[in-house]
């Protein structure tokens, strides 16, 4: 697929619509190597990956359900079940973790933007290999107890859970913003 076509055809496949097969080990390495090629001012590589596969996905769902009940003992059963099932569908979830270098001449915001580019590049690479993918966060990406359970250091941030798998069915295009509504020229 032509690179511009790939960008113009990009769409998120809802994680609940992703199933087997997922990427092989070789394909996963290809995806992650492509994601490493993002702009990275200062060559800090201020991000890392954590893969969730197989039973690890189910275990994380159980952690989310337990934590949600801890936060709100009166939470509806449907809400708890949604958290429990959050990582069940896609056979692979890649957590992209920001590892910013504080006090460096490259501002932390630029390091975080580089990590965001990693997430997007991973989506693009997955689509280029014929997979579907979705970039999600949700409350768990910001909950310190969950982050500690995933092994994140105190200074690290979870930028996104990238769910990757084979789409189960057609994914409709969504309405995109109008370029004319988002474009202006600056004149002094």
C-alpha positions in Angstrom: 0.0 0.0 0.0 1.3 3.5 -0.9 2.3 5.5 2.2 -0.2 8.3 1.5 -3.0 5.8 0.9 -2.1 4.2 4.2 -2.5 7.5 6.0 -5.7 8.5 4.2 -7.3 5.1 4.9 -6.3 4.9 8.6 -9.1 4.1 10.9 -9.4 2.7 14.4 -10.9 -0.7 14.7 -12.8 -0.9 18.0 -10.9 -3.2 20.3 -13.9 -5.4 20.9 -13.9 -6.1 17.1 -10.3 -7.4 17.1 -9.6 -11.1 17.3 -7.1 -13.8 16.4 -4.8 -14.1 14.7 -2.6 -11.5 16.2 0.9 -10.6 15.1 3.5 -13.3 15.2 6.7 -12.7 17.1 8.5 -11.6 13.9 5.6 -9.3 12.9 5.5 -7.8 16.4 9.2 -7.0 16.1 8.5 -5.4 12.7 5.7 -3.3 14.2 7.8 -2.1 17.1 10.9 -1.4 15.0 8.8 0.8 12.7 7.3 2.6 15.8 10.9 3.4 16.9 11.4 5.6 13.8 9.6 8.6 15.1 11.0 12.1 15.6 13.0 12.1 18.8 14.6 15.4 19.6 17.8 14.8 21.5 17.8 11.0 20.7 16.5 10.3 24.2 14.2 7.5 23.2 11.9 8.6 26.1 9.5 5.6 25.8 9.3 1.9 26.1 6.9 -1.0 25.4 5.1 -3.5 27.5 3.3 -6.3 25.8 0.1 -8.0 27.1 -0.8 -11.3 25.6 -2.6 -14.4 26.6 -3.4 -14.7 30.3 -1.7 -11.4 31.0 -4.6 -9.6 29.3 -7.1 -11.5 31.5 -5.1 -10.9 34.7 -5.0 -7.1 33.9 -8.8 -7.2 33.5 -9.2 -8.8 36.9 -6.9 -6.1 38.4 -9.0 -3.4 36.8 -12.2 -4.9 38.1 -10.8 -5.2 41.6 -9.5 -1.7 41.6 -12.8 -0.3 40.2 -14.6 -2.0 43.1 -12.1 -0.6 45.5 -12.6 2.9 44.2 -16.4 2.5 44.1 -17.9 -0.4 46.1 -21.3 0.5 44.8 -20.3 0.4 41.1 -22.8 -1.3 38.9 -22.0 -4.9 37.9 -22.0 -4.0 34.2 -19.3 -1.4 34.8 -17.1 -3.9 36.6 -17.6 -6.5 33.9 -16.7 -3.9 31.3 -13.4 -3.3 33.1 -12.8 -7.0 33.5 -13.3 -7.5 29.7 -11.4 -4.5 28.6 -8.3 -6.4 27.4 -10.0 -9.7 26.3 -10.7 -9.2 22.6 -7.4 -8.2 20.9 -4.8 -10.9 21.0 -2.1 -8.3 21.6 -2.1 -5.1 23.6 1.1 -3.0 23.6 1.3 -0.5 26.4 3.4 2.5 25.2 5.1 4.0 28.3 6.7 7.5 28.4 10.0 7.5 30.2 10.7 11.3 30.2 14.1 12.6 31.1 13.6 15.4 33.5 16.0 18.4 33.5 17.2 17.7 30.0 17.3 20.6 27.4 14.6 18.8 25.5 11.3 19.8 27.3 9.2 17.0 28.7 6.3 18.0 26.4 8.5 17.2 23.4 9.4 13.9 24.8 5.7 13.1 25.4 4.9 14.2 21.9 7.5 11.8 20.6 5.8 9.0 22.6 2.5 10.0 21.1 4.1 9.6 17.7 5.2 6.1 18.7 1.6 5.2 19.4 0.5 6.6 16.0 3.4 4.9 14.1 2.4 1.6 15.8 -1.2 2.0 14.6 0.1 2.7 11.1 2.5 -0.2 11.1 -0.3 -2.6 12.3 -2.6 -1.5 9.5 0.3 -1.8 6.9 0.7 -5.5 8.0 -3.1 -6.1 7.6 -4.1 -5.9 11.2 -6.6 -3.6 12.9 -5.6 -1.5 15.9 -7.0 0.9 18.4 -5.2 3.4 20.7 -7.0 3.5 24.1 -6.3 4.9 27.5 -9.3 4.9 29.9 -9.1 5.5 33.6 -6.6 2.7 34.2 -3.9 4.6 32.2 -4.0 7.2 34.9 -4.5 5.2 38.1 -1.3 4.9 40.1 -2.3 1.6 41.6 -2.7 0.0 38.2 0.5 1.7 36.9 2.4 0.3 39.8 1.0 -3.1 39.1 2.3 -2.9 35.6 5.7 -2.0 36.9 5.8 1.7 35.8 8.3 3.8 37.8 7.0 6.9 39.5 8.2 9.2 36.7 6.7 7.1 33.9 3.3 7.7 32.2 1.2 5.3 30.2 0.5 7.0 26.9 -1.8 4.4 25.5 -2.8 0.8 25.2 -2.6 -0.2 21.6 -4.9 -3.1 20.9 -3.9 -5.1 17.8 -5.5 -8.0 16.1 -7.5 -9.1 13.1 -10.7 -7.2 12.4 -13.9 -9.2 12.7 -16.0 -7.5 10.1 -16.0 -4.3 8.2 -15.1 -1.1 10.0 -17.1 1.9 8.7 -15.5 5.2 8.0 -16.3 7.9 10.5 -16.9 11.6 9.8 -13.6 13.5 9.7 -13.2 17.2 10.4 -13.2 19.5 7.4 -9.7 20.8 6.5 -11.2 24.2 5.7 -12.5 24.4 9.3 -9.0 23.7 10.6 -6.8 25.7 8.3 -5.8 29.3 8.4 -2.9 31.4 7.2 -1.0 33.6 9.5 -0.1 37.0 8.2 1.9 39.6 10.1 
